[in-house]
Amino acid sequence: MLGWVITCHDEHAQDMLDKLEARFGPLVQCRAVNYWRGLSTNMLSRMMCDALHETDTGDGVIFLTDKSGAPPYRSAALLSHKHACCEVISGINFALLALMYPQRELLSSAEFRHAIVAQGVPGVSSLWHQQQKNPPFVLLHDLYKN
């Protein structure tokens, strides 16, 4: 089963987790990380790293963030590059998470990434999808070659 780390500004991550648990019962391999104004990047990264290790049983982890490019998204992006089968999704809301909850047990992390973006909810994207739009910078010539 895929682990979920829900991370949003203020108390929205915990609110979403509470609503999901009210609907589906206790959620295993699911943690909320709230990002409060003034929280250091280092502390946010440590909290997210702890959540990653608490939710990962080997099948992968999905970081579910509220805003693309915001500190929770950036911290998740950095962590996802260090761990196999990690995905970062941005633009999430409660309705989308409730819809996708049953898919945690059925899909791989990459399949989940495609499935959640394919729902067509405005503003929902993934780090992978963003990277496909903006591939990494590559030099077309060698500056040091004579």
DSSP file with accessible surface (Angstrom, degrees, kcal/mol):
  #  RESIDUE AA STRUCTURE BP1 BP2  ACC     N-H-->O    O-->H-N    N-H-->O    O-->H-N    TCO  KAPPA ALPHA  PHI   PSI    X-CA   Y-CA   Z-CA
    1    1 A M              0   0   48      0, 0.0    58,-0.4     0, 0.0    56,-0.4   0.000 360.0 360.0 360.0 140.4    0.0    0.0    0.0
    2    2 A L        -     0   0    2    102,-2.0     2,-0.2   105,-0.2    59,-0.2  -0.513 360.0-130.8 -73.2 137.5    1.2    3.5   -0.8
    3    3 A G  E     -a   61   0A   0     57,-2.8    59,-2.9    -2,-0.2     2,-0.4  -0.599  18.9-147.6 -82.0 149.6    2.0    5.8    2.1
    4    4 A W  E     -ab  62  30A   0     25,-2.7    27,-2.2    -2,-0.2     2,-0.5  -0.982  14.4-172.2-120.4 133.1    0.5    9.3    2.1
    5    5 A V  E     -ab  63  31A   0     57,-2.5    59,-3.1    -2,-0.4     2,-0.6  -0.967  12.7-162.4-119.3 108.6    2.1   12.4    3.5
    6    6 A I  E     +ab  64  32A   0     25,-2.8    27,-2.9    -2,-0.5     2,-0.4  -0.837  14.2 176.5 -91.9 122.0   -0.4   15.2    3.4
    7    7 A T  E     +ab  65  33A   0     57,-3.0    59,-0.9    -2,-0.6     2,-0.3  -0.980   9.1 147.3-136.5 121.0    1.3   18.5    3.7
    8    8 A C  E     - b   0  34A   0     25,-1.2    27,-2.8    -2,-0.4     5,-0.2  -0.890  48.4 -77.7-142.3 171.8   -0.4   21.9    3.5
    9    9 A H  E >  S- b   0  35A  34     -2,-0.3     3,-1.6    25,-0.2     4,-0.2  -0.425  93.6 -15.6 -74.5 150.5   -0.2   25.4    4.9
   10   10 A D  T 3  S-     0   0   65     25,-2.6     3,-0.3     1,-0.2    25,-0.3  -0.264 125.4 -31.8  55.0-135.8   -1.6   26.2    8.4
   11   11 A E  T 3> S+     0   0   80      1,-0.2     4,-2.3    23,-0.1    -1,-0.2   0.314 106.1 106.6 -98.1  11.5   -3.8   23.4    9.8
   12   12 A H  H <> S+     0   0   84     -3,-1.6     4,-2.3     1,-0.2     5,-0.2   0.832  75.1  55.4 -64.2 -33.2   -5.3   22.2    6.4
   13   13 A A  H  > S+     0   0    0     -3,-0.3     4,-2.4    -4,-0.2    -1,-0.2   0.957 111.5  43.0 -64.7 -48.3   -3.2   19.0    6.3
   14   14 A Q  H  > S+     0   0   67      1,-0.2     4,-2.8     2,-0.2    -2,-0.2   0.895 112.2  55.0 -65.4 -37.8   -4.5   17.8    9.7
   15   15 A D  H  X S+     0   0   64     -4,-2.3     4,-2.3     2,-0.2    -1,-0.2   0.924 109.7  46.6 -60.0 -44.0   -8.0   18.9    8.8
   16   16 A M  H  X S+     0   0   22     -4,-2.3     4,-2.5     2,-0.2    -2,-0.2   0.921 112.5  49.5 -65.4 -42.4   -8.0   16.8    5.6
   17   17 A L  H  X S+     0   0   11     -4,-2.4     4,-2.6     1,-0.2    -2,-0.2   0.928 110.6  50.6 -62.1 -42.9   -6.5   13.8    7.5
   18   18 A D  H  X S+     0   0   74     -4,-2.8     4,-2.1     1,-0.2    -1,-0.2   0.915 111.5  47.8 -61.3 -42.6   -9.2   14.1   10.2
   19   19 A K  H  X S+     0   0  119     -4,-2.3     4,-1.7     2,-0.2    -1,-0.2   0.902 111.4  50.4 -66.0 -40.2  -12.0   14.2    7.6
   20   20 A L  H  X S+     0   0    0     -4,-2.5     4,-3.3     1,-0.2     5,-0.3   0.915 111.3  48.3 -63.3 -41.7  -10.5   11.2    5.7
   21   21 A E  H  X S+     0   0   65     -4,-2.6     4,-1.9     1,-0.2    -2,-0.2   0.858 107.8  55.4 -68.3 -32.6  -10.4    9.3    9.0
   22   22 A A  H  < S+     0   0   91     -4,-2.1    -1,-0.2    -5,-0.2    -2,-0.2   0.875 117.4  36.4 -65.6 -33.9  -14.0   10.3    9.8
   23   23 A R  H  < S+     0   0  155     -4,-1.7    -2,-0.2    -5,-0.1    -1,-0.2   0.895 133.8  21.2 -83.9 -43.5  -15.1    8.8    6.5
   24   24 A F  H  < S-     0   0   72     -4,-3.3    -3,-0.2     1,-0.3    -2,-0.2   0.464 103.1-118.0-108.8  -5.1  -12.8    5.8    6.1
   25   25 A G     <  -     0   0   25     -4,-1.9    -1,-0.3    -5,-0.3    -2,-0.1  -0.358  69.5  -9.4  90.3-176.6  -11.7    5.0    9.7
   26   26 A P  S    S-     0   0  118      0, 0.0     2,-0.6     0, 0.0    -5,-0.0  -0.284  71.2-138.5 -57.2 133.5   -8.1    5.1   11.0
   27   27 A L    >   -     0   0    8      3,-0.1     3,-0.6   -10,-0.1     2,-0.2  -0.866  10.9-150.5-100.8 117.6   -5.6    5.5    8.1
   28   28 A V  T 3  S+     0   0   87     -2,-0.6     3,-0.1     1,-0.2    27,-0.1  -0.538  80.0  17.2 -80.0 153.0   -2.5    3.4    8.2
   29   29 A Q  T 3  S+     0   0   33     -2,-0.2   -25,-2.7    25,-0.2     2,-0.4   0.855  99.6 117.6  54.8  41.0    0.6    4.8    6.5
   30   30 A C  E <   +b    4   0A   2     -3,-0.6     2,-0.3   -27,-0.2   -25,-0.2  -0.989  36.0 173.4-141.1 127.3   -0.8    8.3    6.4
   31   31 A R  E     -b    5   0A  95    -27,-2.2   -25,-2.8    -2,-0.4     2,-0.4  -0.965  21.4-140.2-132.8 151.2    0.6   11.4    8.1
   32   32 A A  E     -b    6   0A  23     -2,-0.3     2,-0.5   -27,-0.2   -25,-0.2  -0.908  11.6-169.9-109.9 137.3   -0.2   15.1    8.1
   33   33 A V  E     -b    7   0A   8    -27,-2.9   -25,-1.2    -2,-0.4     2,-0.4  -0.968  10.6-156.2-126.2 112.1    2.5   17.7    8.2
   34   34 A N  E     -b    8   0A  26     -2,-0.5     2,-0.7   -27,-0.2   -25,-0.2  -0.748   5.1-148.1 -89.4 135.1    1.3   21.3    8.7
   35   35 A Y  E     -b    9   0A  35    -27,-2.8   -25,-2.6    -2,-0.4     2,-0.3  -0.908  17.8-167.7-104.9 111.2    3.4   24.1    7.5
   36   36 A W    >   -     0   0  121     -2,-0.7     3,-2.4   -27,-0.2   -27,-0.0  -0.753  33.0 -94.8 -98.8 145.2    3.1   27.2    9.7
   37   37 A R  T 3  S+     0   0  233     -2,-0.3     3,-0.1     1,-0.3    -1,-0.1  -0.296 113.9  26.4 -54.2 132.2    4.3   30.6    8.9
   38   38 A G  T 3  S+     0   0   78      1,-0.3     2,-0.3    -3,-0.0    -1,-0.3   0.302  84.1 136.0  93.9 -10.0    7.7   31.1   10.4
   39   39 A L    <   -     0   0   41     -3,-2.4    -1,-0.3     1,-0.1    -4,-0.0  -0.553  58.5-117.7 -70.6 131.4    8.6   27.4   10.4
   40   40 A S     >  -     0   0   62     -2,-0.3     4,-2.5     1,-0.1     5,-0.2  -0.319  11.3-122.6 -70.9 154.2   12.2   27.0    9.2
   41   41 A T  H  > S+     0   0   86      1,-0.2     4,-2.6     2,-0.2     5,-0.2   0.886 113.6  54.9 -61.2 -38.7   12.9   25.1    6.0
   42   42 A N  H  > S+     0   0  109      2,-0.2     4,-2.2     1,-0.2    -1,-0.2   0.932 109.4  45.4 -61.9 -45.5   15.2   22.8    8.0
   43   43 A M  H  > S+     0   0   78      2,-0.2     4,-2.6     1,-0.2     5,-0.2   0.919 112.6  51.1 -67.1 -40.9   12.5   21.9   10.5
   44   44 A L  H  X S+     0   0    0     -4,-2.5     4,-2.6     1,-0.2     5,-0.2   0.938 110.2  50.0 -59.7 -44.8    9.9   21.4    7.7
   45   45 A S  H  X S+     0   0   34     -4,-2.6     4,-2.5     1,-0.2    -1,-0.2   0.903 110.9  49.2 -61.5 -40.7   12.4   19.1    5.9
   46   46 A R  H  X S+     0   0  148     -4,-2.2     4,-2.4     2,-0.2    -1,-0.2   0.913 111.5  48.8 -65.7 -41.6   13.0   17.1    9.1
   47   47 A M  H  X S+     0   0   60     -4,-2.6     4,-2.2     1,-0.2    -2,-0.2   0.911 113.6  46.7 -63.9 -40.9    9.2   16.7    9.8
   48   48 A M  H  X S+     0   0    0     -4,-2.6     4,-2.5     2,-0.2    -2,-0.2   0.882 110.6  52.2 -70.8 -37.1    8.6   15.6    6.2
   49   49 A C  H  X S+     0   0   38     -4,-2.5     4,-2.3    -5,-0.2     5,-0.2   0.928 110.1  49.0 -63.5 -43.8   11.6   13.1    6.4
   50   50 A D  H  X S+     0   0   95     -4,-2.4     4,-2.1     1,-0.2    -2,-0.2   0.930 112.1  48.6 -59.8 -45.2   10.1   11.6    9.6
   51   51 A A  H  X S+     0   0    4     -4,-2.2     4,-1.6     2,-0.2    -2,-0.2   0.893 109.1  53.9 -63.5 -39.4    6.7   11.4    7.9
   52   52 A L  H  X S+     0   0    0     -4,-2.5     4,-1.5     1,-0.2     3,-0.4   0.952 111.5  43.8 -59.0 -49.7    8.2    9.7    4.9
   53   53 A H  H  < S+     0   0  108     -4,-2.3    -1,-0.2     1,-0.2    -2,-0.2   0.834 112.1  53.7 -69.1 -29.4   10.0    7.0    6.9
   54   54 A E  H  < S+     0   0  109     -4,-2.1    -1,-0.2    -5,-0.2    -2,-0.2   0.790 116.6  37.5 -72.3 -27.9    6.8    6.5    9.1
   55   55 A T  H  < S+     0   0    0     -4,-1.6     2,-0.6    -3,-0.4    -2,-0.2   0.598  94.3  94.2-102.0 -12.3    4.6    5.9    6.0
   56   56 A D     <  +     0   0   53     -4,-1.5     5,-0.1    -5,-0.2   -54,-0.1  -0.724  31.5 162.2 -91.3 120.3    7.0    4.0    3.7
   57   57 A T  S    S-     0   0   90     -2,-0.6    -1,-0.1   -56,-0.4   -55,-0.1   0.208  75.4 -81.3-113.2  11.2    6.8    0.2    3.8
   58   58 A G  S    S+     0   0   59     26,-0.1     3,-0.1    27,-0.1    -2,-0.1   0.171 115.9  89.5 112.5 -17.7    8.5   -0.3    0.5
   59   59 A D  S    S-     0   0   89    -58,-0.4    50,-0.5     1,-0.3     2,-0.2   0.666  97.5 -97.5 -84.7 -18.4    5.6    0.2   -1.9
   60   60 A G        -     0   0    1    -59,-0.2   -57,-2.8    48,-0.1     2,-0.4  -0.460  28.0-106.5 122.7 166.6    6.2    4.0   -2.2
   61   61 A V  E     -ac   3  86A   0     24,-1.5    26,-2.0   -59,-0.2     2,-0.5  -0.992  14.8-151.2-134.5 139.6    5.0    7.3   -0.7
   62   62 A I  E     -ac   4  87A   0    -59,-2.9   -57,-2.5    -2,-0.4     2,-0.6  -0.956   9.6-150.7-110.7 121.1    2.9   10.0   -2.2
   63   63 A F  E     -ac   5  88A   0     24,-3.3    26,-3.1    -2,-0.5     2,-0.6  -0.840  12.5-161.9 -87.6 121.4    3.5   13.6   -1.0
   64   64 A L  E     +ac   6  89A   0    -59,-3.1   -57,-3.0    -2,-0.6     2,-0.3  -0.921  15.5 178.5-110.6 109.0    0.2   15.4   -1.3
   65   65 A T  E     -ac   7  90A   0     24,-3.2    27,-1.9    -2,-0.6    26,-0.6  -0.764  31.4-139.8-115.7 158.6    0.7   19.2   -1.2
   66   66 A D  S    S+     0   0   29    -59,-0.9     2,-0.4    -2,-0.3   -58,-0.1   0.870  84.3  31.7 -84.9 -37.2   -1.6   22.2   -1.5
   67   67 A K  S >  S-     0   0  118     23,-0.1     3,-1.3    24,-0.1     6,-0.4  -0.974  75.8-125.3-132.6 127.4    0.4   24.6   -3.6
   68   68 A S  T 3  S+     0   0   70     -2,-0.4    22,-0.0     1,-0.2    58,-0.0  -0.433  97.5  13.4 -65.5 133.3    3.0   24.0   -6.3
   69   69 A G  T 3  S+     0   0   38      1,-0.3    -1,-0.2    -2,-0.1    21,-0.0   0.279  95.9 124.5  86.0 -11.3    6.3   25.7   -5.6
   70   70 A A  S <> S-     0   0   14     -3,-1.3     4,-2.6     1,-0.1     3,-0.5  -0.295  80.7 -92.4 -76.3 166.0    5.5   26.5   -1.9
   71   71 A P  H  > S+     0   0   22      0, 0.0     4,-2.7     0, 0.0     5,-0.3   0.872 125.3  51.2 -51.6 -43.4    7.8   25.3    0.8
   72   72 A P  H  > S+     0   0    0      0, 0.0     4,-2.2     0, 0.0     5,-0.2   0.922 112.5  47.8 -61.4 -38.3    6.0   22.0    1.5
   73   73 A Y  H  > S+     0   0   18     -3,-0.5     4,-2.6    -6,-0.4     5,-0.2   0.930 112.7  48.2 -65.1 -44.8    6.2   21.2   -2.2
   74   74 A R  H  X S+     0   0  128     -4,-2.6     4,-2.2     2,-0.2    -1,-0.2   0.914 111.9  48.8 -65.3 -41.9    9.9   22.1   -2.5
   75   75 A S  H  X S+     0   0    4     -4,-2.7     4,-2.1    -5,-0.2    -1,-0.2   0.924 112.7  48.4 -63.3 -41.9   10.8   20.0    0.6
   76   76 A A  H  X S+     0   0    0     -4,-2.2     4,-2.6    -5,-0.3    -2,-0.2   0.905 108.9  54.2 -64.0 -39.5    8.8   17.0   -0.8
   77   77 A A  H  X S+     0   0   13     -4,-2.6     4,-1.2     1,-0.2    -2,-0.2   0.924 108.9  48.1 -61.9 -43.4   10.5   17.4   -4.2
   78   78 A L  H  X S+     0   0  113     -4,-2.2     4,-0.5     1,-0.2     3,-0.4   0.919 114.1  46.3 -64.0 -42.3   14.0   17.3   -2.6
   79   79 A L  H >X S+     0   0   15     -4,-2.1     3,-1.2     1,-0.2     4,-0.7   0.880 106.0  59.7 -67.6 -36.2   13.0   14.2   -0.6
   80   80 A S  H 3< S+     0   0   15     -4,-2.6     3,-0.5     1,-0.3     6,-0.4   0.804  99.1  57.5 -65.8 -27.0   11.5   12.4   -3.6
   81   81 A H  H 3< S+     0   0  120     -4,-1.2    -1,-0.3    -3,-0.4    -2,-0.2   0.712 106.8  49.5 -75.4 -17.4   14.7   12.6   -5.5
   82   82 A K  H << S+     0   0  162     -3,-1.2     2,-0.4    -4,-0.5    -1,-0.2   0.560 108.5  56.5 -95.5 -11.3   16.5   10.6   -2.7
   83   83 A H  S >< S-     0   0   54     -4,-0.7     3,-0.8    -3,-0.5    -1,-0.1  -0.980  81.0-121.1-129.3 134.6   13.9    7.8   -2.4
   84   84 A A  T 3  S+     0   0   86     -2,-0.4   -23,-0.2     1,-0.2     3,-0.1  -0.341  93.0  19.4 -68.4 149.0   12.6    5.4   -4.9
   85   85 A C  T 3  S+     0   0   67      1,-0.2   -24,-1.5   -25,-0.1     2,-0.4   0.781  87.5 136.9  63.7  31.1    8.9    5.3   -5.6
   86   86 A C  E <   -c   61   0A  11     -3,-0.8     2,-0.3    -6,-0.4    -1,-0.2  -0.916  29.5-174.6-106.8 137.6    8.2    8.7   -4.2
   87   87 A E  E     -c   62   0A  23    -26,-2.0   -24,-3.3    -2,-0.4     2,-0.5  -0.939  15.4-146.3-128.6 152.0    5.8   11.1   -6.0
   88   88 A V  E     -c   63   0A   1     -2,-0.3    39,-2.3   -26,-0.2     2,-0.4  -0.983  15.9-174.8-122.0 122.4    4.9   14.7   -5.3
   89   89 A I  E     -cD  64 126A   0    -26,-3.1   -24,-3.2    -2,-0.5     2,-0.3  -0.935   5.1-164.8-115.2 138.9    1.4   15.9   -6.1
   90   90 A S  E     +cD  65 125A   1     35,-2.7    35,-1.7    -2,-0.4   -24,-0.2  -0.870  61.2  39.4-122.5 157.7    0.2   19.6   -5.8
   91   91 A G  S    S+     0   0   18    -26,-0.6   -25,-0.2    -2,-0.3    -1,-0.1   0.664  74.7 163.5  85.9  20.9   -3.2   21.2   -5.8
   92   92 A I        -     0   0   11    -27,-1.9     2,-0.3    -3,-0.2    -1,-0.2  -0.216  15.0-178.5 -74.3 159.3   -4.9   18.6   -3.7
   93   93 A N     >  -     0   0   60      1,-0.1     4,-2.2   -77,-0.0     5,-0.2  -0.933  42.0 -98.1-146.1 170.8   -8.2   19.0   -1.8
   94   94 A F  H  > S+     0   0   47     -2,-0.3     4,-2.8     1,-0.2     5,-0.2   0.915 118.9  53.4 -60.9 -45.2  -10.4   16.8    0.4
   95   95 A A  H  > S+     0   0   70      1,-0.2     4,-2.0     2,-0.2    -1,-0.2   0.907 110.3  48.0 -59.1 -40.9  -12.8   15.7   -2.3
   96   96 A L  H  > S+     0   0    4      2,-0.2     4,-2.3     1,-0.2    -1,-0.2   0.919 111.9  49.0 -66.9 -42.5   -9.9   14.5   -4.5
   97   97 A L  H  X S+     0   0    0     -4,-2.2     4,-1.6     1,-0.2    -2,-0.2   0.912 110.3  51.0 -64.8 -39.8   -8.2   12.6   -1.7
   98   98 A A  H  < S+     0   0    7     -4,-2.8    -1,-0.2     1,-0.2    -2,-0.2   0.906 111.7  48.4 -64.1 -38.2  -11.5   10.9   -0.8
   99   99 A L  H  < S+     0   0   96     -4,-2.0    -2,-0.2    -5,-0.2    -1,-0.2   0.895 117.2  41.1 -66.1 -40.3  -11.9    9.9   -4.4
  100  100 A M  H >X S+     0   0    4     -4,-2.3     3,-1.5     1,-0.2     4,-0.5   0.610  87.9  94.5 -87.2 -11.4   -8.3    8.5   -4.7
  101  101 A Y  G >< S+     0   0   37     -4,-1.6     3,-1.7     1,-0.3     4,-0.3   0.889  82.0  52.7 -51.9 -46.8   -8.2    6.8   -1.3
  102  102 A P  G >4 S+     0   0   66      0, 0.0     3,-0.9     0, 0.0     4,-0.3   0.781  99.7  65.6 -63.1 -21.1   -9.2    3.4   -2.5
  103  103 A Q  G X> S+     0   0   64     -3,-1.5     4,-2.1     1,-0.2     3,-0.8   0.642  78.0  83.8 -75.3 -14.0   -6.4    3.5   -5.2
  104  104 A R  G << S+     0   0    1     -3,-1.7  -102,-2.0    -4,-0.5    -1,-0.2   0.832  95.8  41.9 -56.2 -35.6   -3.7    3.5   -2.5
  105  105 A E  G <4 S+     0   0  133     -3,-0.9    -1,-0.2    -4,-0.3    -2,-0.2   0.626 119.0  43.8 -87.9 -13.9   -3.8   -0.3   -2.3
  106  106 A L  T <4 S+     0   0  126     -3,-0.8     2,-0.3    -4,-0.3    -2,-0.2   0.733 102.2  60.4-104.4 -29.2   -4.2   -1.0   -6.0
  107  107 A L  S  < S-     0   0   42     -4,-2.1  -105,-0.2     1,-0.1     2,-0.1  -0.726  71.0-122.0-109.6 154.5   -1.7    1.3   -7.9
  108  108 A S     >  -     0   0   53     -2,-0.3     4,-2.8     1,-0.1     5,-0.2  -0.332  43.8 -99.2 -75.9 171.3    2.1    1.8   -7.9
  109  109 A S  H  > S+     0   0    8    -50,-0.5     4,-2.4     1,-0.2     5,-0.1   0.923 125.3  47.1 -62.4 -42.0    3.3    5.3   -7.1
  110  110 A A  H  > S+     0   0   34      2,-0.2     4,-2.2     1,-0.2    -1,-0.2   0.914 113.1  48.7 -67.0 -40.1    3.8    6.1  -10.8
  111  111 A E  H  > S+     0   0  104      2,-0.2     4,-2.5     1,-0.2    -2,-0.2   0.906 111.2  50.5 -65.1 -39.1    0.3    4.8  -11.7
  112  112 A F  H  X S+     0   0    0     -4,-2.8     4,-2.8     2,-0.2     5,-0.3   0.921 107.6  54.1 -63.4 -43.9   -1.2    6.7   -8.8
  113  113 A R  H  X S+     0   0   17     -4,-2.4     4,-1.8     1,-0.2     5,-0.2   0.935 112.4  43.0 -55.4 -48.9    0.5    9.9  -10.0
  114  114 A H  H  X S+     0   0   83     -4,-2.2     4,-2.3     1,-0.2    -1,-0.2   0.909 113.9  51.8 -65.6 -40.7   -1.0    9.5  -13.5
  115  115 A A  H  X S+     0   0   26     -4,-2.5     4,-0.6     2,-0.2    -2,-0.2   0.907 109.8  47.1 -65.5 -42.1   -4.4    8.6  -12.1
  116  116 A I  H >< S+     0   0    0     -4,-2.8     3,-0.8     1,-0.2     5,-0.4   0.915 115.1  45.6 -70.5 -38.0   -4.7   11.6   -9.7
  117  117 A V  H >< S+     0   0   31     -4,-1.8     3,-1.8    -5,-0.3    -1,-0.2   0.890 106.1  61.4 -70.1 -34.5   -3.6   14.1  -12.4
  118  118 A A  H 3< S+     0   0   82     -4,-2.3    -1,-0.2     1,-0.3    -2,-0.2   0.672  82.0  81.3 -67.4 -14.7   -6.0   12.4  -14.9
  119  119 A Q  T << S-     0   0   93     -3,-0.8    -1,-0.3    -4,-0.6    -2,-0.2   0.740  97.0-135.9 -62.9 -21.0   -9.0   13.3  -12.7
  120  120 A G    <   +     0   0   59     -3,-1.8    -2,-0.1     1,-0.2    -3,-0.1   0.688  41.6 163.5  77.3  18.9   -8.7   16.7  -14.3
  121  121 A V    >   -     0   0   42     -5,-0.4     3,-2.0    -4,-0.1    -1,-0.2  -0.566  48.4-104.4 -70.6 127.7   -9.1   18.8  -11.2
  122  122 A P  T 3  S+     0   0  122      0, 0.0     3,-0.1     0, 0.0    -1,-0.1  -0.271 102.7  15.0 -55.2 134.1   -8.0   22.3  -11.9
  123  123 A G  T 3  S+     0   0   65      1,-0.3     2,-0.5    -3,-0.0   -55,-0.2   0.333  91.4 127.9  86.8  -8.0   -4.6   23.1  -10.4
  124  124 A V    <   +     0   0   15     -3,-2.0     2,-0.3   -33,-0.1    -1,-0.3  -0.715  27.3 138.0 -87.0 127.9   -3.6   19.5   -9.7
  125  125 A S  E     -D   90   0A  15    -35,-1.7   -35,-2.7    -2,-0.5     2,-0.3  -0.875  39.5-124.9-150.1-178.1   -0.3   18.4  -11.1
  126  126 A S  E  >  -D   89   0A   0     -2,-0.3     4,-2.4   -37,-0.2   -37,-0.2  -0.929  26.1-114.6-133.8 161.0    2.8   16.4  -10.1
  127  127 A L  H  > S+     0   0   21    -39,-2.3     4,-2.5    -2,-0.3     5,-0.2   0.921 119.0  53.1 -57.8 -43.5    6.5   17.1   -9.9
  128  128 A W  H  > S+     0   0   86    -40,-0.3     4,-1.6     1,-0.2    -1,-0.2   0.927 108.8  48.1 -59.8 -45.7    7.0   14.6  -12.7
  129  129 A H  H  > S+     0   0   43      1,-0.2     4,-1.2     2,-0.2    -1,-0.2   0.898 111.9  50.0 -63.5 -39.2    4.5   16.3  -15.0
  130  130 A Q  H  X S+     0   0   50     -4,-2.4     4,-1.7     1,-0.2     3,-0.3   0.897 108.3  52.8 -66.1 -38.6    6.1   19.7  -14.3
  131  131 A Q  H  < S+     0   0   73     -4,-2.5    -1,-0.2     1,-0.2    -2,-0.2   0.816 103.6  57.3 -67.6 -27.9    9.5   18.3  -15.1
  132  132 A Q  H  < S+     0   0  108     -4,-1.6    -1,-0.2     1,-0.2    -2,-0.2   0.841 108.2  47.4 -70.6 -31.2    8.2   17.0  -18.4
  133  133 A K  H  < S+     0   0  140     -4,-1.2    -2,-0.2    -3,-0.3    -1,-0.2   0.829 124.7  31.0 -73.2 -35.6    7.2   20.5  -19.3
  134  134 A N  S  < S-     0   0  115     -4,-1.7    -1,-0.3    -5,-0.1     3,-0.1  -0.747  84.1-160.9-126.9  81.8   10.5   21.9  -18.3
  135  135 A P        -     0   0   93      0, 0.0     3,-0.1     0, 0.0    -3,-0.1  -0.199  37.5 -80.0 -62.6 157.7   13.3   19.4  -18.8
  136  136 A P        -     0   0  109      0, 0.0     2,-0.2     0, 0.0    -5,-0.0  -0.188  55.2 -93.9 -56.7 149.2   16.6   19.8  -17.0
  137  137 A F        -     0   0  181     -3,-0.1     2,-0.4     1,-0.0    -3,-0.0  -0.441  46.4-175.6 -66.5 130.9   19.0   22.3  -18.4
  138  138 A V        -     0   0  103     -2,-0.2     2,-0.3    -3,-0.1    -1,-0.0  -0.998  25.6-123.4-132.4 129.7   21.6   20.7  -20.7
  139  139 A L        -     0   0   96     -2,-0.4     3,-0.1     1,-0.1    -2,-0.0  -0.542  12.8-157.7 -69.7 133.5   24.5   22.4  -22.3
  140  140 A L  S    S+     0   0  168     -2,-0.3     2,-0.3     1,-0.1    -1,-0.1   0.566  77.0  26.3 -88.2 -10.3   24.4   22.1  -26.1
  141  141 A H  S    S-     0   0  120      4,-0.0     2,-0.7     0, 0.0    -1,-0.1  -0.978  84.7-107.2-147.3 160.5   28.1   22.7  -26.4
  142  142 A D    >   -     0   0   99     -2,-0.3     3,-1.1     1,-0.2    -2,-0.0  -0.790  21.8-162.1 -93.2 113.9   31.3   22.3  -24.3
  143  143 A L  T 3  S+     0   0  107     -2,-0.7    -1,-0.2     1,-0.2     0, 0.0   0.752  89.4  49.3 -66.3 -24.6   32.5   25.7  -23.1
  144  144 A Y  T 3  S+     0   0  204      2,-0.1     2,-0.3    -3,-0.1    -1,-0.2   0.404  84.0 108.0 -99.2   0.8   35.9   24.3  -22.3
  145  145 A K    <         0   0  165     -3,-1.1    -4,-0.0     1,-0.1     0, 0.0  -0.609 360.0 360.0 -81.1 137.3   36.6   22.5  -25.5
  146  146 A N              0   0  205     -2,-0.3    -1,-0.1     0, 0.0    -2,-0.1  -0.405 360.0 360.0 -79.5 360.0   39.2   24.1  -27.8
